Amino acid sequence: MQKKIISEWISVGMLSERTGVSVSALHFYERKGLIKSQRNTSNHRQYPKHVIRIVSLIQVAQRTGFSLEDILLEFEGLPNRTRVTLEDWEALGSRWQSELDRKITQLTELKNMMADCIGCGCLSLERCWLLNPSDELGEKGTGPRLMTE
């Protein structure tokens, strides 16, 4: 029985299919320096298979509110920039933990204030008048004061 040789490289179309990310988005990630490709003999882009994991990590990070710039900074800090290892994943998790906790707290506060006053100083709702009489929060600065303190 012959052993099937599995290529370590995949096309941009295959990467798109495996990750669910459009080809144009993959090209954008590459322009931003998040992923890297090389050209084959036919001058087509090809990516190492491990880029599937990197693109998946980008998707998860974006869904949790990290910008592409934040993600790139984190990737640049990885000791093994070419592959995301278990150790890399754990290091990212510990570095992102405090930021994720901050985001969770902020979103929970927003959720709890959706039916309440956010301290914008608008005085347009009767409830705002009760929580912010005489626009006292306006003296502390502009914007949603109860959400930024």
N, C-alpha and C positions, 0 to 999 in steps of 0.2 A: 504494500500500500504506500502510495506516494504522499509525502507530507505537503499539505497546502501551504504555500508561501503567502503570508499576509503582509501587505505593504505597510510600511510605517508612515506613509504619506497619503493624504486624501485631497480631493479636489475641493474647490470653494463650494461647488454645488452639493457635494456630499457633506461637507461641514454644515452647510445651511440646513440640509435635510436632517442631519443628526441632532442639531441644536434647536431647530425651529426659528433661527435668526435669519433674516433675509440676507441675500448676497450683498446688497448695497450696505446694509448695516455692518457686515463683516469687513467690507472694504473700508468703511468709516472707522471701525475699531483699529484696523491696520494703520490707517493714516494717523490716528491718535497715538499709536505706539503700544496699544494694548496687546496685540497679537502680531506675529510675524509669519511671513510666507517666503517661499523661494519659487523660482520659476523652473519648470521642467524643460526638457529639450524642445518641446513644442511652444515654449514661452507662455504656458498656462500657470497660474498660481497653484501652488500646492502647499498644504499645511501638514505639519507633523500631527499624528493622531492625538497627542496629548492636548492639543489646542481645544478639543471638544470640552475637556474639563475646564479650561481657562474661560472659554466663552460661557459655559454654564455658570461659573462663578461670577462672571460679569453680570449675567442676568439676575442672579440672586441678589447681588449687591445693589444693583439698580432698583430692584423691586423693594428693597428695604430703605431706599432713600439716599444711597451714596451716589455722588456724581462720578462721571467718568474720570475727572481729574483726581478725585479721592482714590478711586480704584487704581489708577495708574501709579499714584504715589505709593500705595500699598504694594503693588506688584514690583515696583523698583526696589522695595525693601526686602523682597524675598531673596534668600541666599541662593536658591536654585531657580533662577529666572526662567529656565527653559521648560521645566516641568513643575506642576504643583504636586508636592508630596504630602503625605499625611502630616508631617512636621510643619510644612508650610501652612496647611489648612488650620492646624491647631494654633499656630502663631497669628494668623489672620484673625481667627476667632477671639483670641485673647486681646488683641489690639482693638478689635471692633466692639468688644463687649461694652466698654463704657459709653461709646457713642450710641450703640443700640439701646442701652439703658436710658440714655438721655432722650432719644427719640421716642421711646415707649412712654416715658413720663410726660413728654410734651404732647403726644397724641392722646394720652389718657386725659390730661387736663383739658385739651380741646374738646374731646368727646363729652366730658362732664359739663363743659360750659356751653355746649351748643344750644341748650334751652335757657341759658342764663346770660349774664353780662360778661363781655370780654374786656370791658374797660376802655372802649374806644373813644369815649367822650362825646358820642353823638347826641345823647340826651333825647333820642327820638322814640325810645320805648319807655313805657311807664316803669318797667323793671329797672332800666338804667338809672332812672331818677332815684329809685330806692337804694341802689348800690353805689351810685356815684353822684350824690347830691351836689349841686353847684359846680359840677365838673371838677371836683377836687383832683381826680386823676390827671386831668389836663395839665396841672401844675408840675407833674412828674415827667412830662414829656409827651411826644406824639405817639399815635398808634395804639394798638391793643395792649395797654399797660398791664392788665392782669395776666396776660399770656407771656409777657416778656420779662417779668420780674422773677 
